């Protein structure tokens, strides 16, 4: 389940399917349905429990990235396993997404790049 870490960062601790698809869908819907008066948060997706991703998951990640970028927000993937990273490398998506070794590094990278938002 996604947790608001601060006013401008939401964290999702992801798990393998079927929870992965459900969680990614919920985050996408939250960003797409944000009202003008609601700030759209940056997103950190914690992948340490995810052992594989399928084409549907990749499509959801790309959709989420597109929606966040439309609001000038960041998406950071943290704790990505070697198995998941190999899929992202083969598909060329390792050059599309921003990665962090762990959750704290992901949060810090967002805070450093947006010092006026904290």
C-alpha contacts under 8 A as a table, 3 or more apart, distances in Angstrom:
res1	aa1	res2	aa2	distance
1	X	12	X	5.84
1	X	13	X	6.54
1	X	14	X	7.57
1	X	23	X	6.39
2	X	10	X	6.42
2	X	11	X	5.42
2	X	12	X	4.14
2	X	13	X	6.86
2	X	23	X	7.43
2	X	27	X	7.24
3	X	10	X	5.59
3	X	11	X	5.21
3	X	12	X	6.24
4	X	7	X	7.03
4	X	9	X	6.19
4	X	10	X	4.38
4	X	11	X	6.27
5	X	8	X	7.80
5	X	9	X	5.54
5	X	10	X	5.45
5	X	11	X	6.36
6	X	9	X	5.21
6	X	10	X	6.99
7	X	39	X	7.73
7	X	41	X	6.94
8	X	39	X	7.13
8	X	40	X	6.94
8	X	41	X	4.23
8	X	42	X	5.75
8	X	117	X	7.41
8	X	118	X	7.69
9	X	41	X	4.94
9	X	42	X	4.68
9	X	43	X	5.70
9	X	44	X	7.27
9	X	107	X	7.75
10	X	41	X	6.06
10	X	42	X	6.18
10	X	43	X	4.96
10	X	44	X	6.27
11	X	43	X	5.93
11	X	44	X	4.80
11	X	45	X	5.96
11	X	46	X	7.24
12	X	23	X	7.66
12	X	43	X	7.70
12	X	44	X	6.35
12	X	45	X	4.97
12	X	46	X	5.94
13	X	45	X	6.27
13	X	46	X	4.75
13	X	47	X	6.73
13	X	49	X	7.99
14	X	19	X	7.39
14	X	20	X	5.83
14	X	23	X	7.08
14	X	45	X	6.84
14	X	46	X	5.82
14	X	47	X	5.60
14	X	48	X	7.60
14	X	49	X	6.47
14	X	50	X	6.54
15	X	19	X	5.96
15	X	20	X	5.45
15	X	47	X	7.21
15	X	49	X	5.11
15	X	50	X	5.06
16	X	19	X	6.06
16	X	20	X	5.34
16	X	49	X	6.77
16	X	50	X	4.87
16	X	51	X	6.50
16	X	52	X	7.09
17	X	20	X	4.90
17	X	21	X	6.40
18	X	21	X	5.82
18	X	22	X	6.67
19	X	22	X	5.13
19	X	23	X	6.01
20	X	23	X	5.28
20	X	24	X	6.16
20	X	50	X	7.97
20	X	57	X	7.51
21	X	24	X	5.25
21	X	25	X	6.08
21	X	56	X	7.72
21	X	57	X	6.17
21	X	60	X	7.78
22	X	25	X	5.14
22	X	26	X	6.22
23	X	26	X	5.12
23	X	27	X	6.32
24	X	27	X	5.23
24	X	28	X	6.16
24	X	57	X	7.67
24	X	60	X	6.36
24	X	61	X	7.24
24	X	64	X	7.89
25	X	28	X	5.10
25	X	29	X	6.11
25	X	60	X	6.99
26	X	29	X	5.15
26	X	30	X	6.14
27	X	30	X	5.04
27	X	31	X	6.35
27	X	64	X	7.56
28	X	31	X	5.29
28	X	32	X	6.12
28	X	60	X	7.63
28	X	63	X	7.25
28	X	64	X	5.31
28	X	67	X	7.61
29	X	32	X	5.01
29	X	33	X	5.84
30	X	33	X	5.30
30	X	34	X	6.09
31	X	34	X	5.36
31	X	40	X	6.34
31	X	41	X	7.85
31	X	64	X	7.83
31	X	67	X	6.80
31	X	68	X	7.08
32	X	67	X	6.80
34	X	38	X	6.05
34	X	39	X	7.44
34	X	40	X	6.46
35	X	38	X	5.17
35	X	39	X	7.82
36	X	39	X	7.25
40	X	68	X	7.80
40	X	71	X	6.93
40	X	73	X	7.43
41	X	73	X	6.80
42	X	68	X	7.17
42	X	73	X	5.08
42	X	74	X	4.97
42	X	75	X	6.11
42	X	110	X	7.64
43	X	73	X	7.88
43	X	74	X	6.30
43	X	75	X	4.87
43	X	76	X	6.37
44	X	75	X	5.88
44	X	76	X	4.83
44	X	77	X	5.91
44	X	78	X	7.00
44	X	103	X	7.62
44	X	106	X	6.66
44	X	107	X	7.21
45	X	75	X	7.59
45	X	76	X	6.29
45	X	77	X	4.91
45	X	78	X	6.07
46	X	49	X	7.93
46	X	77	X	6.18
46	X	78	X	4.90
46	X	79	X	5.87
46	X	80	X	7.50
46	X	102	X	7.77
46	X	103	X	6.58
47	X	50	X	5.18
47	X	77	X	6.90
47	X	78	X	5.88
47	X	79	X	5.11
47	X	80	X	5.00
47	X	81	X	7.18
48	X	51	X	7.99
48	X	78	X	7.42
48	X	79	X	4.68
48	X	80	X	5.79
48	X	81	X	6.37
50	X	53	X	7.59
50	X	80	X	7.64
50	X	81	X	7.28
50	X	84	X	7.53
51	X	81	X	6.71
51	X	83	X	6.33
51	X	84	X	6.30
52	X	83	X	6.36
52	X	84	X	5.23
53	X	56	X	7.99
53	X	57	X	5.77
53	X	58	X	6.86
53	X	84	X	6.25
53	X	87	X	7.55
54	X	57	X	5.28
54	X	58	X	6.37
55	X	58	X	5.02
55	X	59	X	6.18
56	X	59	X	5.07
56	X	60	X	6.26
57	X	60	X	5.04
57	X	61	X	6.20
58	X	61	X	5.05
58	X	62	X	6.22
59	X	62	X	5.15
59	X	63	X	6.14
60	X	63	X	5.01
60	X	64	X	6.10
61	X	64	X	5.09
61	X	65	X	6.11
62	X	65	X	5.04
62	X	66	X	6.11
63	X	66	X	5.15
63	X	67	X	6.23
64	X	67	X	5.18
64	X	68	X	6.12
64	X	75	X	7.98
65	X	68	X	5.20
65	X	69	X	6.05
65	X	74	X	7.58
65	X	75	X	6.12
66	X	69	X	5.20
66	X	70	X	6.24
67	X	70	X	5.14
67	X	71	X	6.79
68	X	71	X	5.25
68	X	72	X	6.30
68	X	73	X	4.86
68	X	74	X	6.21
68	X	75	X	7.03
69	X	72	X	4.69
69	X	73	X	5.26
69	X	74	X	6.59
70	X	73	X	7.45
74	X	110	X	7.21
75	X	97	X	7.34
75	X	98	X	6.75
76	X	97	X	6.98
76	X	98	X	5.04
76	X	99	X	5.48
76	X	100	X	6.81
76	X	106	X	6.18
77	X	80	X	6.83
77	X	97	X	7.25
77	X	98	X	6.25
77	X	99	X	4.81
77	X	100	X	6.22
77	X	106	X	7.48
78	X	99	X	5.69
78	X	100	X	4.65
78	X	101	X	5.56
78	X	102	X	5.12
78	X	103	X	5.80
78	X	106	X	6.31
79	X	100	X	6.78
79	X	101	X	5.28
79	X	102	X	5.01
79	X	103	X	7.10
80	X	84	X	6.30
80	X	85	X	6.21
80	X	99	X	7.94
80	X	101	X	7.49
81	X	84	X	5.35
81	X	85	X	6.03
82	X	85	X	4.98
82	X	86	X	5.99
83	X	86	X	5.27
83	X	87	X	6.75
84	X	87	X	5.29
84	X	88	X	6.46
85	X	88	X	4.96
85	X	89	X	6.03
85	X	94	X	7.36
86	X	89	X	5.02
86	X	90	X	6.12
87	X	90	X	5.19
87	X	91	X	6.23
88	X	91	X	5.20
88	X	92	X	5.98
88	X	93	X	4.86
88	X	94	X	5.23
89	X	92	X	4.94
89	X	93	X	6.01
89	X	94	X	5.14
89	X	95	X	7.98
90	X	93	X	7.72
91	X	94	X	7.80
92	X	95	X	6.09
92	X	96	X	7.45
93	X	96	X	4.84
93	X	97	X	6.33
94	X	97	X	5.80
94	X	98	X	7.80
95	X	98	X	7.81
99	X	106	X	7.43
100	X	103	X	7.23
100	X	105	X	5.89
100	X	106	X	5.10
101	X	105	X	6.61
101	X	106	X	7.47
102	X	105	X	5.47
102	X	106	X	6.32
103	X	106	X	5.08
103	X	107	X	6.28
104	X	107	X	5.15
104	X	108	X	6.09
105	X	108	X	5.04
105	X	109	X	6.05
106	X	109	X	5.19
106	X	110	X	6.55
107	X	110	X	5.34
107	X	111	X	6.28
108	X	111	X	4.98
108	X	112	X	5.94
109	X	112	X	5.24
109	X	113	X	6.22
110	X	113	X	5.25
110	X	114	X	6.20
111	X	114	X	5.19
111	X	115	X	5.76
111	X	117	X	7.74
111	X	118	X	6.84
112	X	115	X	5.55
114	X	117	X	5.46
114	X	118	X	7.23
115	X	118	X	5.86
